[in-house]
C-alpha cells in the first residue's frame, strides 16, 4: 500500500508540473477517417440482412391479411340475418335478468 501511495504522489506532482495546453483540436478530416474505418471493418450480421429482406414482404402480407379479415367480417355481418337475435347485447341481458 505504501508503494502505491508513493507512486501516486509522484504521478500527481509530475502532472501538476506538466505544461498546460491552450486548445487541442482534432486534425482536419479526423472524424471522416474514423467513421470510414469503423464502417469498413464492421462485420456483416446475417440475421439483420435477412430481416431487411423480408420486412417489406411481411408488411404487405400483414396488410393483405388485415383486408381479408375485414372482408370476412363484413360479409358475416352484412349478409347475415337481420333478426334481433343475431346481435347479442350483454348489458341488456344482465339488466333484464335482475
PyMOL commands that set and color helices and strands:
alter all, ss='L'
color gray80, all
select helices_A, chain A and resi 2-17+30-40+46-78+84-86+90-97
alter helices_A, ss='H'
color red, helices_A
deselect
rebuild
show_as cartoon
